[in-house]
């Protein structure tokens, strides 16, 4: 697990360096929205944070579903073992 933290830290440092080396201002367009003169570094960092949040939420949903399934299977195992306990 510590290796994962090191990889995350390295990726974060790489993104920060990339963002700091690209201080230009850009125009952001999305559907009907438009933001003029947004700093490219901020756009990069905000995009990275948004991506991390989305991936985390997906992971949480998957974890919740797996835990629910585990509880269902454990209940089924208990119900199947119950008659044997009386033998």
Secondary structure, 3 states (H helix, E strand, C coil): CHHHHHHHHHHHHHHHHHHHCCCCEEEEEECCEEEEEEEHHHHHHHHHHHHHHHHHHHHHHHHHHHHHHHHHHHHHHHHHHHHHHCC
